[in-house]
Amino acid sequence: MGLQEEFEEYAEKAKTLPDSTSNENKLILYGLYKQATVGNVNTPRPGILHQRDRAKWDAWKAVEGSYTYLILIFWAT
C-alpha cells in the first residue's frame, strides 16, 4: 500500500475518533489534514462570531508551509 492510500485510510479512521479525543487534538488533526489535502490556507480568517470556523482556520494556519509529504508520513505513522 502506498503512502497516499495509507493517508486516505487513516483519514477515514479519524472520522470515528473516540468521544474522549480532546478538541485540541481534533484541531491538530484537522490542520494537518487540510495542509496535506489543500496546501496553505487560501481563505480569509473567519470573523469573531464564527468561533468554530476560526479555531479550525487557526489550526490549519499553524501548520502552513509544512511539506505535504512529511504530513502524509506523520499521519500514516
Secondary structure, 3 states (H helix, E strand, C coil): CCHHHHHHHHHHHHCCCCCCCCHHHHHHHHHHHHHHHCCCCCCCCCCCCCHHHHHHHHHHHHCCCCCHHHHHHHHHC
